[in-house]
Amino acid sequence: MTATSIERLNGHDRGFDPVALAEAEAIRTRAAAEAEAARIEAEGKAEAEKIKAAEEARKQKIANDKAEARAREEQAAREARIAKLNRERQEQERAAREAEAKAAAQEQAEAAKAAEVAAAEEQWRQYARRFYGVCSIVALPVQIAAFYNPNALWLMAAPIMLEGGAWVVLKGARAAAADHRPHWHYRLIAWVLAFIAAAINLWHGLHAFDPATAIGTAFASIAGPGVYDLHEHGQIRKRDGKLTRRQRKAAEKAARDEARRQAAEEKRRAAEKEAAERAAAEAAEKLAQARAKEFPKVWQHALRLAAALGETTVTEAVWKRAHRDVEGADPSESAEIIRLRNAAEARVEAARQKRPVNRSSQQVASQVPGAKKPRVYNPPARPGRRTKGDVKYSPAARRAASLTAKQTAAKKEAK
């Protein structure tokens, strides 16, 4: 029996075991450490939760502040829009009121002007009638004296017939003008009667009275119907919308200005058309030179084809047909362009799939020389050197090696 066993036996005889005590102490220490670790972890979690809660509260406060600021901005924008709409509505209402006031003022002014014109017309008509009456009173005595015959007193009614006839015929002219009928013959008859009365006054005044009486009464016979006819003629011109001499001159001047403007416009259009045709001809010449330089074979064929078809120039239809004859495709296509497009599409597709371009699938132009095969060095076998076929692998080993090689290749392609 060893000393250690004796000591354990003595300790067991004394009632305690140091190993058990050590294990118990270790258990207590471990439990205390675990409790402390749990406490520290709990405190850490609590602190983390507290920090997280504070951070969440801060974020929530920021979000609330942002939302509040956004709400204030939206409210301010809404109020600004409402204020703008109110201002626009007020401006529109003010503009409408001003337009209504302006229209009312203009209408009132036009009504006042029309009333003034109507009053002036009526006054002018009354003056013309009164003047006609005064002239008749002046002209009638000499005419009555001319027709006086004690044996034929009824002839004294002839002057009244002449003066009254002119008045009646002028009224007929007024009625014809109002009914939109010809009125020139009425006015002609009135002037004939007025000149007959004037001739009678002039003849009898010169024989029975003095020249002043003759000329005055003759003028009165013409002036009365003339002034009244002048009034009626003005009314007729106004009704028919005839222009005054000044208005006619202004209209003629406007017509001449318009004719000059149209001539200048035609000249400008002709110059623009000539410039456009010149530019088109220059562009066609440049296009022909570029086609002849870039596509000499197609251009030569197009010239022959145009001559065969009776065209003086190489038109677009002739050029398209010539290009199809030589290149086998429309002017925007060719075999070289198609090969370049296919190669570019292959490169783009390889870039999208993150893999190298498969050389066997690339479209290579016929004039590009092919890639040379790499030289493989096969040194001669030396004694004791392993050569191909020396080692025999089992089917399982070959399958494992093939699987490893495939996986390695797949990883390289994925990279």
Summary of the structure (lengths in Angstrom):
residues: 415
radius of gyration: 62.5
end to end distance: 70.4
largest distance: 209.0
contacts: 949
relative contact order: 0.03
helix: 82%
strand: 0%
